[in-house]
Every structure is written in structure tokens, then in C-alpha cells.
């Protein structure tokens, strides 16, 4: 093999190895940016999304979670993310399966397939939704409060 051909192959191999390492590092960084998984009864969930790294990591991970919730308040023609949302999720029989206060604008929950009702309260204003979780898929629900909903800001 000609010396310049060997050098090209070595360079290509080095570039491939560097690309794999960078990809692994980016994946590890994305995983570490996720907030910790918590448990309520049999339901695992995570909540957060304050800051770009964490919100990007949650959005990326949401495809692996059966339920993805997004909380926001309508403001000046756009939606602003909301946090400190009190959330109750009940199964089809009305039994609570998750009760928590979201620490950020995103909440991901590992729920078994079935029908659920959501009750989300922000600054005393209640929003309710019905949701169907299906096996092997992910459902996203956006809860948007009307403009003027007080988020504890002065």
C-alpha cells in the first residue's frame, strides 16, 4: 500500500474514533442534564426543564416516556413556561396514581396503558384533561393557562 494511502486510512480511522467519542460524550451529557427520576407509588416520573440543558434533555427523553406534559401560561401572543403546578393523575377508576408539584414546565411519567384524568392547578386556576396512554407510544399534553394567571410573581 502506498504511504499516502496508508496515511489517509489512518486519518479516516482517527476521525471516526473521535466522532464516536464525541457522540458518546454528548449522549452522556444529555443524560446527566436530566433531573432525577422520582417515584410516586408505582409511577416513575421526572419534572423540571428550568434552563436550556435540562429542557433540551427532557424534550429528547420524552419519546421514551408514555406521558409527556408541558405547562405554560398564555402571554402576549405566545406561551411562557410555568412551574409549581400541582398535578393529580387518576386512573379510569378514579384512583390517584400520581400526585406531585411540578418543579418545571415539563413532567414525564411512566404510566401503564389506560385512560387517565389530569387535574393541574396553577395559582388556584384548575385545568382538566382526559388522556389515553397506549402501549409502545408516547402522548404529549400541553396545559396552557389563560393570560394573567399569577405565577407568584409580584
PyMOL commands that set and color helices and strands:
alter all, ss='L'
color gray80, all
select helices_A, chain A and resi 3-32+52-64
alter helices_A, ss='H'
color red, helices_A
select strands_A, chain A and resi 38-40+43-48+67-75+78-81+85-91+96-102+106-110+114-122+125-133+139-145
alter strands_A, ss='S'
color yellow, strands_A
deselect
rebuild
show_as cartoon
